[in-house]
Structures are given as structure tokens and as C-alpha cells.
Amino acid sequence: MKHKYLFLLTLMVMIAPLQANAFNITLNVDDASKITVYLGSSRQTLSNGDNVLNVKTGDRLSISSNTGFVIKSVMNGSTSEIAHPVTSFAFNLNEATHADAKWSITTCPLDEARTAVCKVTVDDASKVTLGMSGTYTTYSLVNGENSVKFVPELESPFAISSKEHSVPLYSVKKNSTPVSAAYGTYRVAVVNGDEIEIKANYPDEDCSVKFNLSEKAEGFITKVSVNGTEVKNYLDDHFTVKAGSTVVIEGNTNGYALESFKVNGADVSFYGSYSFMVTGKTTVDIVARKYGNLKAVINIDDASHVTVYKGYSYYGNKVKVTSGQNTIEVPETTPIISIAANSGYTLVSVSDGTTDFVKRDGNSEVNVNVKDNMNVTVTTKELVRDKNVMVYMDDTTVPSYIRFMRKDYTKIDMATGYNPVAFYDGDLPFSASFYGTTTLNVYKNEQLVSPTSGGGSSYTLNVEDKDVVKFFFTKTPIQVKTHIHVKGNADNLVVMKDRINAVSDFSTPLLTLEDTELSFSTGGKSKIKSFTYGTKAVKPEADGTYKVILTSDNDIKVEVDVTSGIENVKASDNDANSIYTIDGVLIMKNATPSQIEGLAKGIYVINGKKVIR
């Protein structure tokens, strides 16, 4: 117990220097009702005069004036912290510089701080909003002249805008100089004595609107309307509209490539239509051209092997093609030719000499990005899936989602148990993904496989012919040891593991994962007289095959035909170097010379002859 206390004391001593020391500051406030103070996120309750706050390094002190007031001055001793009235200030506290510091904060009414004035003239105050920066207050204008007081350096610039966002102000001038708007708002920096002129109403005058269309842009404009009414004479040399009118231009962006759209020399974005308010002489410049067709020559080795589409295949726009050269036109708007391998065939290469689209998209379907007058060569071959992989899944009802796919993303359905899958190298790698399972163990040829990304449930599988891939959703399988004993005439005995791999060596125990299936048959050339797995006799299947599911370490005993002993052992053309015991039990099929040399001392039958080792 003593040691525990000593440890805790030592830990406290180590931690103590890491903790910030508390220190005091003082805020002297002329009127606490006019400000709000926060220390971090904690609002402070202050009184008039001195207020001592207990703080620590890193704390943030925030002081702001209440509505209708400003902070006129902040003095740190004899040092002024602000250059002009403000509505707020904040800083981070530090013991080294702020310990025992005292700030004096003086406030005043907002109107008292507004020592500057400018003249604002407006024709229709009902349509105008004038906001002041810093205090974020809005000034109520009246028609005619307005003497607007403001806090210098705090409430500048003014933000002037139309109350009707769809109808911008006609003009804003400062000291007779026009001011430009940004997104409908005029930001005007002001100092004492400035004069601002605001015109909300548009004058009763005609404004020229000139449309300049490039040679190939004829037909691009589909409709022009003024204040909601369509006009047909917009291309006239003397086309005019009243100032303040709203002009809407609609154009055919499906049939035309729009290269440039400008209003009064400024580029604007055009997405099928564009609306603007006319405030004076206006020019509209449009450069556009009709979309055309692109040609491509497709050279196909055998047209019966593929289906060709204009656009993407899901458009369904099939093109009739022949073996050899095919000239295909596609619209510039959808410059795609899709080439899909028919059932039983695969794409070997689809190339324009620079890009092989098969390498990009896969061997079942490619999308060619058409360039005018390009040449594409298509090479195909018959699809021969001459390799096989066995895929085992212990219970497909456990995952809520299973997807097993070839490289080209075609899905292969899976059932509980063994699933034979034919493939060729172009199908690889297979991919497998699962959802809704908490247990997932994957093995290839008895070896554990890691997911594509650590801890995930997606797998990338490169396999070879006769590989076995197993998925366990219900358990982590154990390894089991099986001894196989064969007695009698076993020349035609065929033992298959996982339905795909033959077992010929019975001299050593067979090591497998649990739930592995073994099958025994003779092809009808012999008869299995008896079959036991452990102590349990096994009955044959309808086809005469004996099957067992390996669940634990055990023995399998197989007796073939009714004969026994050395006299029953006969060599066959398909049984070269098969090794039997003297009483006719098969030890090994197709033994190598080194395996024969490695036999233990005893009497054996090899190739139908007695051999003494």
C-alpha cells in the first residue's frame, strides 16, 4: 500500500508542472450594463468599477458592447489598446505578460460615437437598403437628402442594395463618380463629408440592345423575351428596350457548342438561359457552332464475336457491322462507341494505335472515346474457360450480401457447399465481398487469405487450375488428420479431395481443414466391399461413390472387391509404380524412384512383383 501512495505522489509531482498556473487580472468598467464579457465560453458577471478575474494562460478574454453602445477606449495602464471605437475585442491571456494587469474600459452611446457625417441623396427610399459595417445597423433613408452620421473607421464601408433583389438599383455614385456593384450590392467606403447619390428608379428612356452573333451561331438563340413577353425583332439594328427592363435569352445548348457569351464585354455563364437588367446601351456577343458528327473506322476480325453500339451500350443503339472495315458516325455530343463481346467470346485488343481500351475497361466491353477520323482495330477470340477452381462456402444464409465476381464484374452465384467455377486467365483476379457477417475466414489451398484491406470483408483472389478456395462464415475451422487404409484390388480406386484434386499417397496422414469432402469410387471397374469412417460404416451414394465429410482426426478403411492378399495384386497400365503391402493394402500410387528408395524395411508388391527392402 505504501508503494502505491509513493507512486501516486510521484505521478502528481510529474503532472503538476504541466498544469497552467492561475493568476489575476482586473477589468475596470465605467458601466457594466453596456458590455458583455466572456472568459472562454463562460459569461462573466461584472459590476461598475474594478472586477478581479482569476484566469490562466491560454484563456481567451472576449469583450463586446451591447446594442446601442460602443467601446470608446481600452487602456492597459497608460497604453491604449484600441485606435478608434469598436464593438468588440478579444485576446488570449498569458501569465508572463498579463499577470496582475488592469484594463480600464470606457463605453459610450453609439450615436455619440458617430462623429462623421455624409450626405446621401435618394430618389425612392422605399426601394433602397443602406447598411453600416462594424455595427451591422441599417439606416432608414427618406426621399431626397439624408444626413447620415457614422463612426469613422468602424461603420465604413456602407452596403447599398435594392430591397427587390430581382430589380437592381439604377445607379450609385460617390462624389459624382459611378460605383460598381458586386452581386447586386454597392460597397461604398466613406469618410466625413462624402456625398452619395442613389437612383433606384430607371429613367423613361430607350436603351439599345445589340446582338452580335458569330457566323456559325445562327439558330443558337431559341427565344428572347422582354419583361416576360417574347420579342422577334431582337436582331434588328435599332432594337431597343426601356431602361430597367428584364431581358431573358434562351439558347440551344444541346445542338450547339457555346464557345463565348458576353454582355457588355464581360463573360457570363450560360446554362440554357441568361437574364439581365438593362441599365443603358447593351451589347450581347455570342460565339457558337452547331455540333457535328465524328467519324471512326472500326476494323473487326470477326463481326459475329461482338456487338457494337453508338453511345453507351445501355442506350441500346446497336450498329450493324461486318468483318473488316466499318465507318461509324457518332454525334459530337456523345462521342462514344461501345464494343461488347458476345457470349462465348472475349476481346483481346481494341486499339487506336495509342490506347488499348481493353487494358483500360476489361475484356467483355469497352467504351471508345471517338476522335474524328480515328482508326480502331478490334481483335477477338473464342472464350475457352479450360481451368477450374472449386469455391466452398459453409453457409451462404449467414451473410446478408454475397458478391463473387470475375475481373469484368460479371457475378457468379454461390450456394452453400461446393461451387465449381470454370475460368481462364482473363477472368482473374476474382473478387469476393460480403456484408452482414461477424465471422469470416478465407482459405486458398488450406492457407489463410488476408482481405484486400486490413480488417475488411473484400478479397482479391488470384488462382490456378484446380485450386480450392473456402469461405467460413460460422466458425474458424480446425485442421484434421485422416489416415486412409486401402485393402484389396485398388487399381481403379479414385480418391478425390474437395471434388477436384486426386489423392494418391496413402503412406502419410492427409491433413485438411474440417468439413473437407473426400469421395471414393472405382469407375465401375471394381467394387468397394466395405467402407468405414472411424467406427461408422458408410453407405454408398446412388452412383456407387462413397463420400465423407472430415470433421475430426480419424481413420478411413476401404476394402476393394472380395479378394485379398498378394495374389490379388495385379499391375495395370494405369498403375505404374503402385506400392502395396504383402497383404494387398495399397500404400501409394505412382510412386517416384526416391519414394520407392525411401520405403521402410519389409516386403512390398511394386508393379505386380514382390520386392524386399
Secondary structure, 3 states (H helix, E strand, C coil): CHHHHHHHHHHHHHHHHHCCCEEEEEEEECCHHHEEEEECCEEECCCCEEEEEEEECCCEEEEEECCCEEEEEEEECCEECCCCCECEEEEECCHHHHCCCEEEEEEEEHHHHCCEEEEEEECCHHHEEEEECCCCEEECCCCEEEEEEECCCCCCCEEEEECCCCCCCCEEEECCEECCCECCEEEECCCCCCEEEEECCCCCCEEEEEEEECHHHCCCEEEEEECCEEECCCCCCCCEEECCCEEEEEECCCCEEEEEEEECCEECCCCCEEEEECCCCEEEEEEEEECCEEEEEEEECCHHHEEEEEECHHHCCEECCCCEEEEEEEECCCCEEEEEECCCEEEEEEECCCCEHHHHHCCCEEEEECCCCEEEEEEEEECCCCEEEEEEECCCCCCCEEEEECCCCCECCCCCEEEEEEECHHHCCEEEEEECCCCCEEEECCEECCCCCCCCCEEEECCCCCEEEEEECCCCCCEEEEEEEEEECCCCCEEEECCCEECCECCCCEEEECCEEEEEECCCCCCEEEEEECCEECCCCCCCCEEEEECCCEEEEEEECCCCCHHHCCCCCCCCCCEEECCCEEEECCCCHHHHHCCCCCEEEECCEEEEC
